[in-house]
Amino acid sequence: MIAHLKAFLRFLALNRNVSAHTVRAYESDLTQFIGYIAADADLKKRDLQPSHCNRQALRGFLGHMHKQGLSRASAARKLAAVRTFLKYLRREELIADDPGGLVATPKREIRMPAHLSESEMTALLEAPAGDTPLSRRDRAILELFYASGLRLSELTGLDVEDVALSAKRVRVLGKGGKERIVPFNGSTAKAIRAYLSDREILVRRVRLPASAPIVSNGATARPSRSANRQGWQTDSRGLARGRSHLPESRREERRGRRRDPLFVNHRGGRLTVRSVDRLVRRYVAASSDRTGISPHALRHSFATHLLERGADLRAIQELLGHASLTTTQRYTHVNTAQLLEVYRNSHPRAKATGR
C-alpha cells in the first residue's frame, strides 16, 4: 500500500500540477488513513492491500476521527483526500469499485471567520510606525493584503515583475496554478513605491554584481529583463507596469530563470509565510485588543467590506480567485442591520407599509 501511496503522490505532483504544500497535505491525511486500516486489521502498513480500503474501513476511519475530537471540517477534508486516492486506485484497476462514494460527507458547521471592522483596519494600516526600511516594507504588506484580498501564500510568492504600479494591478498565482489580475488602490501603490528603494538596497547586498550601475534612489539603472520577456513595460526600477492580460502559463516560464521576490527580509531573501504571519499578528496586537486575527482574516475583511458597500458577489468571487461561488458565500456575510436596510430600500411595499 505504501508503494501505491507514493505513486499517487507522484501522480498528483506531475499530472494534477498541485503545489508541494497540497502534496504534503495529501500525504499526511492518507498516511493517517493507512495507519488506521493497518492497526484495525492488525497488519503492518507494507502488508496492506488495496482491497482493505473498503466501505467498512472508511466508515471506521470517520468514527475514529470523531472519537479523536477532530472538527467536521477536518474530517471532511481527510475524507476528500481518501476519496481522491480511492478513485486513483480504481482507475489503476487496483480495486473493483469506489467505496468512497458510499460514505456521506460530515455536514460542516457554519462558522463565520474572524474579520476586522473598517475602523480596525484603518488602525492596523497605521500601525507600522517610524521611517525605517522594515516599517515601510510592513506597511506595504498590510496595504496590499487589504487592498487586494490576497492569500498569504499568494503574497509571499509575488515577484517584482508581478506588480504594475502605474496600472495599480498585481498578477497573482493562486491555487492550482491559476493566474488572475487583481487591482489595488492609490495608497497601496504609494506604500509599495516607498518600499522599493529599501528593497533594492537589501537585495543588492547579496544578489547584484559589483559592476551593476546604481542610480541615486538606490535602484539599478537597468530594467528587469525577465519582466520584458513577460511583455510588461518597466520603469527604471524594473517594476512591471501597464499590461492587463495574462500569459498562458507562468510556471513554465519561471523554470530555469532567476526570480526577484517582491517582499524580502533584512538579508535580501524572500519573506516566508511564517514570517508574514507573525508580522500581521504582531501589528494586530499592537493596534487593537482583538485575538485570533490572522492574514486570512484580512482577506475576509476585504471581501466583507466590499459586500457591505454594495459589491456584487460574483465580482468578489473573481477578486478572491474562488472556483465556486459557494466558497465565496462561506467567506462573506451580511449583518442583520444591513439585511433590514436592504429590505426596506428594495422591497416595493416596505416603504409604503412602513415595515
SULGIUR-V981768 format. One record per backbone hydrogen bond with DSSP energy under -1.0 kcal/mol. CO is the residue of the C=O (numbers start at 1). NH is the residue of the N-H. E is the energy in kcal/mol with one decimal. If there is no record, write none. Layout:
co->CO nh->NH e->E
co->CO nh->NH e->E
This chain:
co->1 nh->5 e->-2.3
co->2 nh->6 e->-2.3
co->3 nh->7 e->-2.0
co->4 nh->8 e->-2.2
co->5 nh->9 e->-2.3
co->6 nh->10 e->-1.9
co->7 nh->11 e->-2.0
co->8 nh->12 e->-2.2
co->9 nh->13 e->-2.1
co->10 nh->14 e->-2.5
co->11 nh->15 e->-2.7
co->11 nh->16 e->-1.0
co->12 nh->18 e->-1.2
co->19 nh->23 e->-1.9
co->20 nh->24 e->-2.2
co->21 nh->25 e->-2.0
co->22 nh->26 e->-2.4
co->23 nh->27 e->-2.5
co->24 nh->28 e->-2.3
co->25 nh->29 e->-2.4
co->26 nh->30 e->-2.8
co->27 nh->31 e->-2.1
co->28 nh->32 e->-1.7
co->29 nh->33 e->-1.8
co->30 nh->34 e->-2.8
co->31 nh->35 e->-2.3
co->32 nh->36 e->-2.0
co->33 nh->37 e->-2.2
co->34 nh->38 e->-2.5
co->35 nh->39 e->-2.1
co->36 nh->40 e->-2.7
co->37 nh->41 e->-2.3
co->38 nh->43 e->-2.8
co->44 nh->47 e->-1.4
co->45 nh->48 e->-1.2
co->49 nh->52 e->-2.2
co->50 nh->53 e->-1.8
co->52 nh->54 e->-1.8
co->54 nh->58 e->-2.1
co->55 nh->59 e->-2.5
co->56 nh->60 e->-2.4
co->57 nh->61 e->-2.0
co->58 nh->62 e->-1.9
co->59 nh->63 e->-2.2
co->60 nh->64 e->-2.2
co->61 nh->65 e->-2.2
co->62 nh->66 e->-2.0
co->63 nh->67 e->-2.2
co->64 nh->68 e->-1.7
co->65 nh->70 e->-2.1
co->66 nh->69 e->-1.1
co->71 nh->75 e->-2.3
co->72 nh->76 e->-2.6
co->73 nh->77 e->-2.1
co->74 nh->78 e->-2.3
co->75 nh->79 e->-2.3
co->76 nh->80 e->-2.1
co->77 nh->81 e->-1.9
co->78 nh->82 e->-2.2
co->79 nh->83 e->-2.5
co->80 nh->84 e->-2.1
co->81 nh->85 e->-1.9
co->82 nh->86 e->-2.6
co->83 nh->87 e->-2.4
co->84 nh->88 e->-1.7
co->85 nh->89 e->-2.2
co->86 nh->90 e->-2.2
co->87 nh->91 e->-2.3
co->88 nh->92 e->-1.9
co->89 nh->94 e->-3.1
co->90 nh->93 e->-1.7
co->98 nh->101 e->-1.0
co->99 nh->102 e->-1.5
co->100 nh->103 e->-1.1
co->117 nh->121 e->-2.3
co->118 nh->122 e->-2.1
co->119 nh->123 e->-2.1
co->120 nh->124 e->-2.1
co->121 nh->125 e->-2.5
co->122 nh->126 e->-1.2
co->124 nh->127 e->-1.4
co->127 nh->129 e->-1.3
co->132 nh->136 e->-2.3
co->133 nh->137 e->-2.2
co->134 nh->138 e->-2.7
co->135 nh->139 e->-2.2
co->136 nh->140 e->-1.9
co->137 nh->141 e->-2.1
co->138 nh->142 e->-2.4
co->139 nh->143 e->-2.3
co->140 nh->144 e->-2.3
co->141 nh->145 e->-2.4
co->142 nh->146 e->-2.1
co->143 nh->147 e->-2.5
co->144 nh->148 e->-1.9
co->145 nh->149 e->-1.8
co->151 nh->155 e->-2.2
co->152 nh->156 e->-2.2
co->153 nh->157 e->-1.2
co->155 nh->158 e->-1.3
co->158 nh->262 e->-2.3
co->159 nh->162 e->-1.7
co->160 nh->163 e->-1.6
co->162 nh->171 e->-2.8
co->164 nh->168 e->-1.0
co->164 nh->169 e->-1.9
co->168 nh->184 e->-2.1
co->169 nh->164 e->-3.1
co->170 nh->182 e->-2.7
co->172 nh->180 e->-1.8
co->174 nh->177 e->-1.4
co->175 nh->178 e->-1.3
co->178 nh->174 e->-3.7
co->180 nh->172 e->-2.9
co->182 nh->170 e->-2.6
co->185 nh->189 e->-2.0
co->186 nh->190 e->-2.3
co->187 nh->191 e->-2.0
co->188 nh->192 e->-2.6
co->189 nh->193 e->-2.4
co->190 nh->194 e->-2.0
co->191 nh->195 e->-1.4
co->192 nh->196 e->-1.5
co->195 nh->199 e->-2.1
co->196 nh->200 e->-2.5
co->197 nh->201 e->-1.7
co->198 nh->202 e->-2.1
co->199 nh->203 e->-2.8
co->200 nh->204 e->-2.3
co->203 nh->206 e->-1.2
co->203 nh->207 e->-2.4
co->209 nh->212 e->-1.6
co->213 nh->221 e->-1.4
co->215 nh->218 e->-2.0
co->219 nh->215 e->-2.7
co->224 nh->228 e->-1.5
co->225 nh->229 e->-2.3
co->226 nh->230 e->-1.3
co->227 nh->232 e->-1.8
co->233 nh->241 e->-2.4
co->235 nh->238 e->-2.1
co->239 nh->235 e->-1.2
co->241 nh->233 e->-1.5
co->250 nh->254 e->-1.8
co->254 nh->257 e->-1.5
co->260 nh->160 e->-2.9
co->263 nh->271 e->-2.3
co->265 nh->268 e->-1.9
co->269 nh->265 e->-2.6
co->272 nh->276 e->-2.0
co->273 nh->277 e->-2.2
co->274 nh->278 e->-2.2
co->275 nh->279 e->-2.2
co->276 nh->280 e->-2.6
co->277 nh->281 e->-2.2
co->278 nh->282 e->-2.2
co->279 nh->283 e->-1.9
co->280 nh->284 e->-2.3
co->281 nh->285 e->-2.2
co->282 nh->286 e->-1.5
co->283 nh->287 e->-1.6
co->284 nh->288 e->-1.6
co->295 nh->299 e->-1.2
co->296 nh->300 e->-2.1
co->297 nh->301 e->-2.2
co->298 nh->302 e->-2.2
co->299 nh->303 e->-1.9
co->300 nh->304 e->-2.6
co->301 nh->305 e->-2.6
co->302 nh->306 e->-1.7
co->303 nh->307 e->-2.2
co->304 nh->308 e->-2.5
co->305 nh->309 e->-1.2
co->306 nh->311 e->-2.7
co->307 nh->310 e->-1.7
co->312 nh->316 e->-2.0
co->313 nh->317 e->-2.0
co->314 nh->318 e->-1.7
co->315 nh->319 e->-2.2
co->316 nh->320 e->-2.5
co->317 nh->321 e->-1.3
co->317 nh->322 e->-1.9
co->324 nh->328 e->-1.1
co->325 nh->329 e->-2.1
co->326 nh->330 e->-1.5
co->327 nh->331 e->-1.2
co->335 nh->339 e->-1.9
co->336 nh->340 e->-2.3
co->337 nh->341 e->-2.0
co->338 nh->342 e->-2.7
co->339 nh->343 e->-2.4
co->340 nh->344 e->-2.6
co->341 nh->345 e->-2.0
co->342 nh->346 e->-1.5
co->343 nh->347 e->-2.6
co->349 nh->353 e->-2.0
co->350 nh->355 e->-1.3
